[in-house]
Amino acid sequence: MKNPWLKLSGVGLAAMLGLGAPTVALADDEAGSKFISIDSNGDGQISAVEFEAVTDRKFVEIDANRDGRVTVMEMDNYKAKAHKEKADKGWDARYTSASQVKKLDTNGDGSLTEVEFAAGGQIKFDEMDSNHDGLVSKTEWEAGHAKHKSGK
């Protein structure tokens, strides 16, 4: 999917870690591994296209019934399955599935379309791209995760 939000700059809302998807604070080593896995061309930076590809894949993973919408229940189920080993650490209350869906649900139907979900990924990318050059460096990535962990 081509993300129409990529053409817009300065988009800003509250943070959504997890590439526009369910969020969990990542340990430093997990954040580094995630950066490497997203940087598909290995240039040491994450482009908007690389970030969008991950967001698109995440949408497909979460949309369990393949109806083109992500519901709170689907997001909760995805979190429980994808992060089972982290379940005992608990979820950050700022990033419940219900709050994430509500924040990004521009048409108010209680679920996220692929475009709404992608907008969440673009918001996070824009937040992390602190120098606004269209790329997220490892330093920006780490700073974004540190900010997320601190709740600021």
C-alpha positions as CSV (number, residue, x, y, z in Angstrom):
1,M,0.0,0.0,0.0
2,K,1.3,3.5,-0.8
3,N,0.8,5.6,2.2
4,P,-0.8,9.0,1.4
5,W,0.5,10.4,4.7
6,L,4.1,10.1,3.5
7,K,3.6,13.2,1.4
8,L,2.6,15.3,4.4
9,S,5.2,16.7,6.8
10,G,4.8,17.9,10.3
11,V,2.1,15.4,11.3
12,G,2.1,15.1,15.0
13,L,0.1,13.3,17.6
14,A,0.9,11.3,20.7
15,A,3.5,8.6,20.3
16,M,2.8,5.1,19.0
17,L,5.7,2.8,19.3
18,G,5.7,-0.5,17.6
19,L,5.5,0.9,14.1
20,G,2.0,2.2,14.4
21,A,0.9,-0.9,16.2
22,P,0.6,-2.3,19.7
23,T,3.2,-0.9,21.9
24,V,5.5,-2.3,24.6
25,A,8.6,-0.6,25.9
26,L,11.6,-2.3,24.2
27,A,14.7,-3.2,26.1
28,D,17.8,-1.4,24.7
29,D,19.0,-4.6,23.0
30,E,15.6,-5.3,21.5
31,A,15.4,-1.7,20.2
32,G,18.8,-2.2,18.5
33,S,17.7,-5.5,16.9
34,K,14.5,-4.0,15.8
35,F,16.4,-1.1,14.1
36,I,18.6,-3.5,12.2
37,S,15.6,-5.6,11.1
38,I,13.8,-2.5,9.7
39,D,16.9,-1.1,8.0
40,S,16.4,-3.4,5.0
41,N,19.1,-1.9,2.9
42,G,21.7,-1.8,5.7
43,D,22.6,1.8,5.3
44,G,22.4,2.6,9.0
45,Q,19.2,4.6,8.6
46,I,15.5,3.9,8.4
47,S,13.7,5.6,5.5
48,A,10.0,6.3,5.5
49,V,9.6,3.5,2.9
50,E,11.3,1.0,5.1
51,F,9.2,2.1,8.1
52,E,6.0,2.0,6.0
53,A,6.8,-1.6,4.9
54,V,6.9,-2.7,8.5
55,T,3.7,-0.9,9.3
56,D,2.0,-2.5,6.3
57,R,3.1,-6.0,7.5
58,K,2.0,-5.3,11.0
59,F,-1.5,-4.3,9.8
60,V,-1.8,-7.6,8.0
61,E,-0.6,-9.6,11.0
62,I,-3.0,-7.9,13.4
63,D,-6.1,-8.0,11.1
64,A,-6.8,-11.6,12.0
65,N,-10.1,-11.9,10.1
66,R,-8.7,-10.2,7.0
67,D,-11.6,-7.7,6.8
68,G,-9.4,-4.7,6.2
69,R,-9.9,-3.4,9.7
70,V,-8.1,-3.7,13.0
71,T,-10.3,-3.8,16.1
72,V,-9.4,-3.4,19.7
73,M,-9.9,-7.2,20.2
74,E,-7.6,-8.0,17.3
75,M,-5.0,-5.7,18.6
76,D,-5.3,-7.2,22.1
77,N,-5.0,-10.7,20.7
78,Y,-2.0,-9.7,18.7
79,K,-0.3,-8.2,21.7
80,A,-1.0,-11.3,23.8
81,K,0.4,-13.7,21.1
82,A,3.3,-11.6,19.8
83,H,4.5,-10.6,23.2
84,K,3.6,-13.6,25.3
85,E,7.1,-13.7,26.9
86,K,6.6,-10.1,28.0
87,A,3.1,-10.6,29.4
88,D,4.3,-10.8,33.0
89,K,5.9,-7.3,32.6
90,G,2.5,-5.8,31.9
91,W,1.5,-3.3,29.3
92,D,2.0,0.4,29.6
93,A,-1.4,1.8,30.4
94,R,-0.8,4.8,28.0
95,Y,-0.8,2.4,25.1
96,T,-3.8,0.2,25.5
97,S,-5.4,-1.1,22.4
98,A,-8.5,0.9,23.1
99,S,-6.6,4.1,23.5
100,Q,-4.5,3.5,20.3
101,V,-7.6,2.7,18.2
102,K,-9.4,5.8,19.6
103,K,-6.5,8.0,18.9
104,L,-6.1,7.0,15.2
105,D,-9.8,6.2,14.3
106,T,-10.5,9.3,12.2
107,N,-13.9,8.0,11.0
108,G,-15.0,7.1,14.5
109,D,-16.2,3.5,13.6
110,G,-14.2,1.9,16.5
111,S,-11.7,0.2,14.2
112,L,-8.7,1.1,12.1
113,T,-8.5,1.0,8.4
114,E,-5.2,0.4,6.7
115,V,-4.9,4.1,6.0
116,E,-5.6,5.1,9.6
117,F,-3.2,2.4,10.9
118,A,-0.5,3.7,8.4
119,A,-1.1,7.2,9.7
120,G,-0.1,6.0,13.1
121,G,3.2,4.6,11.7
122,Q,3.8,7.9,9.9
123,I,3.2,9.9,13.1
124,K,5.8,7.7,14.9
125,F,8.3,8.0,12.1
126,D,7.9,11.8,12.1
127,E,8.4,11.9,15.8
128,M,11.5,9.9,15.7
129,D,12.9,11.8,12.7
130,S,14.0,14.7,15.0
131,N,16.1,16.5,12.4
132,H,13.3,16.1,9.8
133,D,15.6,14.8,7.0
134,G,13.3,11.9,6.1
135,L,15.5,9.3,7.7
136,V,15.7,7.9,11.2
137,S,19.3,7.3,12.3
138,K,20.3,4.9,15.0
139,T,20.7,7.8,17.4
140,E,17.3,9.2,16.6
141,W,15.8,5.7,17.0
142,E,17.5,5.2,20.4
143,A,16.4,8.7,21.5
144,G,12.8,8.0,20.4
145,H,12.8,4.8,22.5
146,A,14.3,6.5,25.5
147,K,11.6,9.2,25.3
148,H,8.9,6.5,25.0
149,K,10.2,4.6,28.0
150,S,10.3,7.8,30.1
151,G,6.7,8.6,29.1
152,K,7.4,12.1,27.9
